[in-house]
């Protein structure tokens, strides 16, 4: 069995590019999370008090639930 040495440094700028791409990816993930919470909050706000009671919520729980 042959063994090879794989501990070589990253090419110049690779770490910076990776961090930039990761930052953009994190931004898109944060926007998607915010949008999901917004859609959920809007859908729950459209329900009547009776419907909210059926699923075990009250009107005051909506904001706390989507945070």
C-alpha positions, 0 to 999 in steps of 0.5 A, a space after each residue: 500500500 502506498 502512502 502519499 503526503 497530502 499536507 500542502 498549503 492552499 493556493 494563494 487567495 483560496 481561503 479568502 474566496 472560500 470565506 467570501 462564498 461562505 458569507 454570500 451563502 450565509 446571507 442567502 440562508 438568513 434571507 430564506 429563514 426570514 422569509 419562511 418566518 414571514 410566510 408562517 406569521 402571515 398564514 397564522 395571522 389570517 386564521 380566526 381565534 377559533 382556528 388558532 385555538 384548535 391548534 393550541 395557539 393564541 394570537 399572542 403566540 404568533 410573534 414568539 413562535 416565528 422568532 
